[in-house]
Every structure is written in C-alpha cells, then in structure tokens.
Amino acid sequence: MMIADDLLLYAVGVFILLAIGLALTIFEFRYGEPKRQQERGERNREAAVGE
C-alpha cells in the first residue's frame, strides 16, 4: 500500500504545479506582453485610420 500513497503524493504535487502554471499563463495573457501588443496594434490601427 506504500506505493499507492507515494503515487498519490506525486499526483497531487504534479496537479499543484500544473495549476500554478495555468494561473501564471492566464495572468501573463491578461496583463503581460500579448495584451500590450494587442493594445499597441489597436492604437496603430486607429492612428492609420485617422490619417
């Protein structure tokens, strides 16, 4: 039964790491460089239309 307990601990650890990675990915796309690139593109498009 010791092997099953060890596997459960590993599974929980991997799940926690995956959850942290997913949270950081969501945070990056919401506030990070991709968002800034999108905002910069929208400003450039509006400036081009205004010319």
N, CA, C and O atoms as a GROMACS GRO file, in nm:
protein
  204
    1MET      N    1   0.082  -0.121   0.000
    1MET     CA    2   0.000   0.000   0.000
    1MET      C    3   0.086   0.126   0.000
    1MET      O    4   0.037   0.235  -0.031
    2MET      N    5   0.212   0.113   0.034
    2MET     CA    6   0.301   0.229   0.040
    2MET      C    7   0.320   0.291  -0.098
    2MET      O    8   0.333   0.413  -0.109
    3ILE      N    9   0.323   0.209  -0.203
    3ILE     CA   10   0.345   0.261  -0.337
    3ILE      C   11   0.228   0.349  -0.380
    3ILE      O   12   0.250   0.454  -0.440
    4ALA      N   13   0.106   0.309  -0.350
    4ALA     CA   14  -0.012   0.388  -0.386
    4ALA      C   15  -0.010   0.523  -0.315
    4ALA      O   16  -0.047   0.624  -0.374
    5ASP      N   17   0.032   0.526  -0.189
    5ASP     CA   18   0.038   0.651  -0.115
    5ASP      C   19   0.142   0.745  -0.178
    5ASP      O   20   0.118   0.865  -0.189
    6ASP      N   21   0.255   0.691  -0.217
    6ASP     CA   22   0.358   0.772  -0.282
    6ASP      C   23   0.308   0.828  -0.415
    6ASP      O   24   0.331   0.945  -0.446
    7LEU      N   25   0.239   0.744  -0.492
    7LEU     CA   26   0.187   0.791  -0.620
    7LEU      C   27   0.084   0.901  -0.600
    7LEU      O   28   0.078   0.995  -0.680
    8LEU      N   29   0.004   0.891  -0.496
    8LEU     CA   30  -0.096   0.995  -0.469
    8LEU      C   31  -0.027   1.127  -0.437
    8LEU      O   32  -0.070   1.233  -0.483
    9LEU      N   33   0.080   1.122  -0.358
    9LEU     CA   34   0.154   1.245  -0.327
    9LEU      C   35   0.215   1.306  -0.454
    9LEU      O   36   0.211   1.427  -0.472
   10TYR      N   37   0.272   1.221  -0.540
   10TYR     CA   38   0.328   1.271  -0.665
   10TYR      C   39   0.218   1.332  -0.752
   10TYR      O   40   0.237   1.438  -0.812
   11ALA      N   41   0.104   1.266  -0.759
   11ALA     CA   42  -0.007   1.316  -0.842
   11ALA      C   43  -0.055   1.452  -0.791
   11ALA      O   44  -0.080   1.542  -0.870
   12VAL      N   45  -0.067   1.467  -0.660
   12VAL     CA   46  -0.110   1.595  -0.602
   12VAL      C   47  -0.004   1.701  -0.631
   12VAL      O   48  -0.039   1.814  -0.665
   13GLY      N   49   0.122   1.668  -0.618
   13GLY     CA   50   0.229   1.763  -0.646
   13GLY      C   51   0.228   1.809  -0.791
   13GLY      O   52   0.242   1.928  -0.818
   14VAL      N   53   0.211   1.715  -0.883
   14VAL     CA   54   0.206   1.750  -1.025
   14VAL      C   55   0.083   1.836  -1.054
   14VAL      O   56   0.092   1.932  -1.130
   15PHE      N   57  -0.030   1.801  -0.994
   15PHE     CA   58  -0.152   1.879  -1.014
   15PHE      C   59  -0.133   2.023  -0.965
   15PHE      O   60  -0.177   2.117  -1.031
   16ILE      N   61  -0.069   2.039  -0.850
   16ILE     CA   62  -0.044   2.174  -0.797
   16ILE      C   63   0.046   2.253  -0.890
   16ILE      O   64   0.020   2.371  -0.917
   17LEU      N   65   0.152   2.189  -0.941
   17LEU     CA   66   0.241   2.258  -1.035
   17LEU      C   67   0.168   2.297  -1.164
   17LEU      O   68   0.190   2.406  -1.217
   18LEU      N   69   0.082   2.209  -1.214
   18LEU     CA   70   0.005   2.241  -1.334
   18LEU      C   71  -0.090   2.356  -1.308
   18LEU      O   72  -0.106   2.444  -1.394
   19ALA      N   73  -0.154   2.359  -1.191
   19ALA     CA   74  -0.246   2.467  -1.158
   19ALA      C   75  -0.171   2.600  -1.148
   19ALA      O   76  -0.221   2.703  -1.194
   20ILE      N   77  -0.052   2.598  -1.089
   20ILE     CA   78   0.029   2.720  -1.080
   20ILE      C   79   0.068   2.767  -1.220
   20ILE      O   80   0.059   2.886  -1.251
   21GLY      N   81   0.110   2.675  -1.305
   21GLY     CA   82   0.145   2.710  -1.443
   21GLY      C   83   0.028   2.768  -1.520
   21GLY      O   84   0.044   2.865  -1.594
   22LEU      N   85  -0.090   2.710  -1.502
   22LEU     CA   86  -0.209   2.762  -1.570
   22LEU      C   87  -0.244   2.902  -1.520
   22LEU      O   88  -0.277   2.990  -1.599
   23ALA      N   89  -0.236   2.923  -1.389
   23ALA     CA   90  -0.265   3.055  -1.332
   23ALA      C   91  -0.167   3.159  -1.383
   23ALA      O   92  -0.207   3.270  -1.417
   24LEU      N   93  -0.039   3.125  -1.389
   24LEU     CA   94   0.061   3.220  -1.439
   24LEU      C   95   0.041   3.250  -1.588
   24LEU      O   96   0.062   3.363  -1.632
   25THR      N   97   0.001   3.149  -1.665
   25THR     CA   98  -0.026   3.169  -1.807
   25THR      C   99  -0.144   3.263  -1.827
   25THR      O  100  -0.137   3.354  -1.910
   26ILE      N  101  -0.251   3.242  -1.752
   26ILE     CA  102  -0.368   3.330  -1.761
   26ILE      C  103  -0.329   3.472  -1.722
   26ILE      O  104  -0.368   3.568  -1.787
   27PHE      N  105  -0.252   3.485  -1.615
   27PHE     CA  106  -0.208   3.617  -1.569
   27PHE      C  107  -0.125   3.686  -1.676
   27PHE      O  108  -0.142   3.805  -1.700
   28GLU      N  109  -0.034   3.612  -1.740
   28GLU     CA  110   0.054   3.669  -1.843
   28GLU      C  111  -0.027   3.719  -1.962
   28GLU      O  112  -0.002   3.829  -2.012
   29PHE      N  113  -0.124   3.640  -2.009
   29PHE     CA  114  -0.200   3.681  -2.125
   29PHE      C  115  -0.299   3.792  -2.092
   29PHE      O  116  -0.338   3.868  -2.180
   30ARG      N  117  -0.340   3.803  -1.967
   30ARG     CA  118  -0.433   3.909  -1.929
   30ARG      C  119  -0.361   4.043  -1.910
   30ARG      O  120  -0.413   4.148  -1.948
   31TYR      N  121  -0.240   4.039  -1.852
   31TYR     CA  122  -0.172   4.163  -1.816
   31TYR      C  123  -0.035   4.180  -1.881
   31TYR      O  124   0.024   4.287  -1.871
   32GLY      N  125   0.016   4.078  -1.947
   32GLY     CA  126   0.155   4.080  -1.992
   32GLY      C  127   0.174   4.131  -2.133
   32GLY      O  128   0.093   4.209  -2.184
   33GLU      N  129   0.280   4.087  -2.195
   33GLU     CA  130   0.321   4.137  -2.326
   33GLU      C  131   0.217   4.115  -2.435
   33GLU      O  132   0.195   4.207  -2.514
   34PRO      N  133   0.151   4.000  -2.446
   34PRO     CA  134   0.050   3.985  -2.552
   34PRO      C  135  -0.060   4.092  -2.543
   34PRO      O  136  -0.105   4.142  -2.646
   35LYS      N  137  -0.101   4.126  -2.422
   35LYS     CA  138  -0.202   4.231  -2.404
   35LYS      C  139  -0.148   4.366  -2.450
   35LYS      O  140  -0.219   4.441  -2.516
   36ARG      N  141  -0.024   4.396  -2.416
   36ARG     CA  142   0.037   4.523  -2.458
   36ARG      C  143   0.051   4.528  -2.610
   36ARG      O  144   0.030   4.634  -2.670
   37GLN      N  145   0.086   4.415  -2.673
   37GLN     CA  146   0.097   4.413  -2.819
   37GLN      C  147  -0.039   4.438  -2.883
   37GLN      O  148  -0.049   4.509  -2.983
   38GLN      N  149  -0.144   4.379  -2.826
   38GLN     CA  150  -0.277   4.398  -2.882
   38GLN      C  151  -0.320   4.544  -2.869
   38GLN      O  152  -0.374   4.601  -2.964
   39GLU      N  153  -0.295   4.604  -2.752
   39GLU     CA  154  -0.331   4.744  -2.733
   39GLU      C  155  -0.252   4.834  -2.828
   39GLU      O  156  -0.306   4.930  -2.883
   40ARG      N  157  -0.124   4.804  -2.847
   40ARG     CA  158  -0.040   4.883  -2.937
   40ARG      C  159  -0.090   4.870  -3.081
   40ARG      O  160  -0.092   4.969  -3.154
   41GLY      N  161  -0.132   4.751  -3.121
   41GLY     CA  162  -0.185   4.731  -3.255
   41GLY      C  163  -0.315   4.806  -3.277
   41GLY      O  164  -0.338   4.862  -3.384
   42GLU      N  165  -0.401   4.808  -3.174
   42GLU     CA  166  -0.526   4.882  -3.186
   42GLU      C  167  -0.500   5.032  -3.197
   42GLU      O  168  -0.566   5.101  -3.275
   43ARG      N  169  -0.404   5.083  -3.120
   43ARG     CA  170  -0.372   5.225  -3.129
   43ARG      C  171  -0.314   5.259  -3.266
   43ARG      O  172  -0.348   5.362  -3.324
   44ASN      N  173  -0.228   5.173  -3.320
   44ASN     CA  174  -0.169   5.197  -3.451
   44ASN      C  175  -0.276   5.193  -3.560
   44ASN      O  176  -0.271   5.272  -3.655
   45ARG      N  177  -0.371   5.102  -3.547
   45ARG     CA  178  -0.478   5.091  -3.646
   45ARG      C  179  -0.566   5.217  -3.642
   45ARG      O  180  -0.604   5.270  -3.747
   46GLU      N  181  -0.598   5.264  -3.522
   46GLU     CA  182  -0.678   5.386  -3.509
   46GLU      C  183  -0.603   5.506  -3.563
   46GLU      O  184  -0.664   5.594  -3.624
   47ALA      N  185  -0.472   5.513  -3.543
   47ALA     CA  186  -0.392   5.624  -3.595
   47ALA      C  187  -0.388   5.619  -3.748
   47ALA      O  188  -0.391   5.724  -3.813
   48ALA      N  189  -0.380   5.499  -3.805
   48ALA     CA  190  -0.375   5.486  -3.951
   48ALA      C  191  -0.508   5.526  -4.012
   48ALA      O  192  -0.511   5.586  -4.120
   49VAL      N  193  -0.618   5.494  -3.946
   49VAL     CA  194  -0.750   5.529  -3.998
   49VAL      C  195  -0.770   5.680  -3.989
   49VAL      O  196  -0.836   5.738  -4.075
   50GLY      N  197  -0.714   5.743  -3.887
   50GLY     CA  198  -0.730   5.886  -3.867
   50GLY      C  199  -0.653   5.972  -3.965
   50GLY      O  200  -0.678   6.092  -3.976
   51GLU      N  201  -0.559   5.912  -4.037
   51GLU     CA  202  -0.475   5.992  -4.129
   51GLU      C  203  -0.550   6.031  -4.254
   51GLU      O  204  -0.493   6.097  -4.341
   0.00000   0.00000   0.00000
